[in-house]
Amino acid sequence: MHLINLVSRLANDLATFEHEAANGEIASAVSCYQNDHGCTQEEAIAAVEGIIQSSCQELEWELFKSIAVVPECYRRGIINIARTSCFVYKRGDSYSLADDDEYATLLKDYLFCPIQ
Protein backbone atom coordinates (compact mmCIF):
# COMPACT_ATOMS: atom_id res chain seq x y z
CA MET A 1 0.00 0.00 0.00
CA HIS A 2 2.89 2.35 0.71
CA LEU A 3 4.19 2.04 -2.84
CA ILE A 4 0.74 2.52 -4.39
CA ASN A 5 0.17 5.63 -2.28
CA LEU A 6 3.63 6.96 -3.14
CA VAL A 7 3.06 6.51 -6.88
CA SER A 8 -0.42 8.05 -6.75
CA ARG A 9 0.64 11.03 -4.63
CA LEU A 10 3.69 11.84 -6.73
CA ALA A 11 1.77 11.43 -10.01
CA ASN A 12 -0.82 13.87 -8.66
CA ASP A 13 1.87 16.33 -7.60
CA LEU A 14 3.48 16.28 -11.04
CA ALA A 15 0.14 17.02 -12.66
CA THR A 16 -0.97 19.77 -10.30
CA PHE A 17 2.09 21.51 -8.84
CA GLU A 18 2.01 24.47 -11.27
CA HIS A 19 -1.72 25.06 -10.73
CA GLU A 20 -1.31 24.77 -6.95
CA ALA A 21 1.71 27.11 -6.94
CA ALA A 22 -0.34 29.70 -8.85
CA ASN A 23 -2.94 29.47 -6.06
CA GLY A 24 -0.33 30.00 -3.36
CA GLU A 25 0.11 26.37 -2.32
CA ILE A 26 3.83 25.67 -2.19
CA ALA A 27 3.98 22.20 -0.64
CA SER A 28 4.40 19.84 -3.58
CA ALA A 29 6.91 17.10 -4.26
CA VAL A 30 8.54 19.20 -6.98
CA SER A 31 8.98 22.33 -4.84
CA CYS A 32 10.16 20.31 -1.85
CA TYR A 33 12.72 18.50 -4.00
CA GLN A 34 13.90 21.84 -5.40
CA ASN A 35 14.33 23.29 -1.92
CA ASP A 36 16.10 20.21 -0.56
CA HIS A 37 18.51 19.77 -3.49
CA GLY A 38 18.88 23.31 -4.83
CA CYS A 39 18.06 22.32 -8.40
CA THR A 40 15.95 23.64 -11.24
CA GLN A 41 12.31 22.81 -11.73
CA GLU A 42 13.12 20.56 -14.72
CA GLU A 43 15.65 18.59 -12.66
CA ALA A 44 13.15 18.21 -9.83
CA ILE A 45 10.46 16.98 -12.23
CA ALA A 46 12.88 14.44 -13.69
CA ALA A 47 13.83 13.27 -10.19
CA VAL A 48 10.19 12.86 -9.12
CA GLU A 49 9.47 10.95 -12.34
CA GLY A 50 12.45 8.72 -11.48
CA ILE A 51 11.05 8.09 -8.00
CA ILE A 52 7.70 7.12 -9.55
CA GLN A 53 9.43 4.78 -11.99
CA SER A 54 11.54 3.09 -9.32
CA SER A 55 8.51 2.78 -7.01
CA CYS A 56 6.55 1.06 -9.79
CA GLN A 57 9.45 -1.32 -10.37
CA GLU A 58 9.69 -2.06 -6.65
CA LEU A 59 5.93 -2.66 -6.51
CA GLU A 60 6.16 -5.11 -9.42
CA TRP A 61 9.05 -6.89 -7.70
CA GLU A 62 7.13 -7.17 -4.42
CA LEU A 63 4.14 -8.58 -6.27
CA PHE A 64 6.37 -11.05 -8.11
CA LYS A 65 7.82 -12.25 -4.80
CA SER A 66 4.31 -12.77 -3.43
CA ILE A 67 3.13 -15.14 -6.17
CA ALA A 68 2.96 -18.09 -3.77
CA VAL A 69 0.81 -16.32 -1.15
CA VAL A 70 -1.27 -13.66 -2.92
CA PRO A 71 -3.92 -14.69 -5.46
CA GLU A 72 -3.51 -13.45 -9.02
CA CYS A 73 -6.68 -11.32 -8.96
CA TYR A 74 -5.35 -9.33 -5.98
CA ARG A 75 -1.90 -8.86 -7.49
CA ARG A 76 -3.40 -7.62 -10.77
CA GLY A 77 -5.71 -5.26 -8.90
CA ILE A 78 -2.85 -3.82 -6.87
CA ILE A 79 -0.62 -3.12 -9.85
CA ASN A 80 -3.57 -1.73 -11.83
CA ILE A 81 -4.28 0.85 -9.11
CA ALA A 82 -0.77 2.27 -9.53
CA ARG A 83 -0.97 2.13 -13.33
CA THR A 84 -4.36 3.85 -13.31
CA SER A 85 -3.02 6.65 -11.10
CA CYS A 86 -0.17 7.26 -13.53
CA PHE A 87 -2.59 7.20 -16.48
CA VAL A 88 -5.17 9.52 -14.89
CA TYR A 89 -2.61 12.16 -13.99
CA LYS A 90 -0.63 11.92 -17.26
CA ARG A 91 -2.32 14.96 -18.83
CA GLY A 92 -3.37 16.80 -15.68
CA ASP A 93 -5.91 16.40 -12.93
CA SER A 94 -9.66 16.01 -13.01
CA TYR A 95 -10.27 19.65 -12.11
CA SER A 96 -8.17 21.23 -14.82
CA LEU A 97 -9.37 18.73 -17.46
CA ALA A 98 -13.08 18.83 -16.59
CA ASP A 99 -13.98 20.27 -20.02
CA ASP A 100 -11.64 18.03 -22.05
CA ASP A 101 -14.09 15.73 -23.87
CA GLU A 102 -11.34 13.76 -25.64
CA TYR A 103 -9.65 12.94 -22.33
CA ALA A 104 -12.98 12.05 -20.72
CA THR A 105 -13.72 9.59 -23.53
CA LEU A 106 -10.24 8.11 -23.29
CA LEU A 107 -10.58 7.69 -19.54
CA LYS A 108 -14.01 6.05 -19.85
CA ASP A 109 -12.65 3.64 -22.46
CA TYR A 110 -9.67 2.84 -20.24
CA LEU A 111 -11.82 2.10 -17.22
CA PHE A 112 -14.90 0.44 -18.72
CA CYS A 113 -14.14 -1.06 -22.13
CA PRO A 114 -12.47 -4.47 -22.24
CA ILE A 115 -9.33 -4.93 -24.30
CA GLN A 116 -10.14 -6.70 -27.55
C-alpha positions as CSV (number, residue, x, y, z in Angstrom):
1,M,0.0,0.0,0.0
2,H,2.9,2.3,0.7
3,L,4.2,2.0,-2.8
4,I,0.7,2.5,-4.4
5,N,0.2,5.6,-2.3
6,L,3.6,7.0,-3.1
7,V,3.1,6.5,-6.9
8,S,-0.4,8.0,-6.7
9,R,0.6,11.0,-4.6
10,L,3.7,11.8,-6.7
11,A,1.8,11.4,-10.0
12,N,-0.8,13.9,-8.7
13,D,1.9,16.3,-7.6
14,L,3.5,16.3,-11.0
15,A,0.1,17.0,-12.7
16,T,-1.0,19.8,-10.3
17,F,2.1,21.5,-8.8
18,E,2.0,24.5,-11.3
19,H,-1.7,25.1,-10.7
20,E,-1.3,24.8,-6.9
21,A,1.7,27.1,-6.9
22,A,-0.3,29.7,-8.9
23,N,-2.9,29.5,-6.1
24,G,-0.3,30.0,-3.4
25,E,0.1,26.4,-2.3
26,I,3.8,25.7,-2.2
27,A,4.0,22.2,-0.6
28,S,4.4,19.8,-3.6
29,A,6.9,17.1,-4.3
30,V,8.5,19.2,-7.0
31,S,9.0,22.3,-4.8
32,C,10.2,20.3,-1.8
33,Y,12.7,18.5,-4.0
34,Q,13.9,21.8,-5.4
35,N,14.3,23.3,-1.9
36,D,16.1,20.2,-0.6
37,H,18.5,19.8,-3.5
38,G,18.9,23.3,-4.8
39,C,18.1,22.3,-8.4
40,T,16.0,23.6,-11.2
41,Q,12.3,22.8,-11.7
42,E,13.1,20.6,-14.7
43,E,15.7,18.6,-12.7
44,A,13.1,18.2,-9.8
45,I,10.5,17.0,-12.2
46,A,12.9,14.4,-13.7
47,A,13.8,13.3,-10.2
48,V,10.2,12.9,-9.1
49,E,9.5,11.0,-12.3
50,G,12.5,8.7,-11.5
51,I,11.0,8.1,-8.0
52,I,7.7,7.1,-9.5
53,Q,9.4,4.8,-12.0
54,S,11.5,3.1,-9.3
55,S,8.5,2.8,-7.0
56,C,6.5,1.1,-9.8
57,Q,9.4,-1.3,-10.4
58,E,9.7,-2.1,-6.7
59,L,5.9,-2.7,-6.5
60,E,6.2,-5.1,-9.4
61,W,9.1,-6.9,-7.7
62,E,7.1,-7.2,-4.4
63,L,4.1,-8.6,-6.3
64,F,6.4,-11.0,-8.1
65,K,7.8,-12.2,-4.8
66,S,4.3,-12.8,-3.4
67,I,3.1,-15.1,-6.2
68,A,3.0,-18.1,-3.8
69,V,0.8,-16.3,-1.2
70,V,-1.3,-13.7,-2.9
71,P,-3.9,-14.7,-5.5
72,E,-3.5,-13.5,-9.0
73,C,-6.7,-11.3,-9.0
74,Y,-5.3,-9.3,-6.0
75,R,-1.9,-8.9,-7.5
76,R,-3.4,-7.6,-10.8
77,G,-5.7,-5.3,-8.9
78,I,-2.9,-3.8,-6.9
79,I,-0.6,-3.1,-9.9
80,N,-3.6,-1.7,-11.8
81,I,-4.3,0.8,-9.1
82,A,-0.8,2.3,-9.5
83,R,-1.0,2.1,-13.3
84,T,-4.4,3.8,-13.3
85,S,-3.0,6.7,-11.1
86,C,-0.2,7.3,-13.5
87,F,-2.6,7.2,-16.5
88,V,-5.2,9.5,-14.9
89,Y,-2.6,12.2,-14.0
90,K,-0.6,11.9,-17.3
91,R,-2.3,15.0,-18.8
92,G,-3.4,16.8,-15.7
93,D,-5.9,16.4,-12.9
94,S,-9.7,16.0,-13.0
95,Y,-10.3,19.7,-12.1
96,S,-8.2,21.2,-14.8
97,L,-9.4,18.7,-17.5
98,A,-13.1,18.8,-16.6
99,D,-14.0,20.3,-20.0
100,D,-11.6,18.0,-22.1
101,D,-14.1,15.7,-23.9
102,E,-11.3,13.8,-25.6
103,Y,-9.7,12.9,-22.3
104,A,-13.0,12.0,-20.7
105,T,-13.7,9.6,-23.5
106,L,-10.2,8.1,-23.3
107,L,-10.6,7.7,-19.5
108,K,-14.0,6.0,-19.9
109,D,-12.6,3.6,-22.5
110,Y,-9.7,2.8,-20.2
111,L,-11.8,2.1,-17.2
112,F,-14.9,0.4,-18.7
113,C,-14.1,-1.1,-22.1
114,P,-12.5,-4.5,-22.2
115,I,-9.3,-4.9,-24.3
116,Q,-10.1,-6.7,-27.6
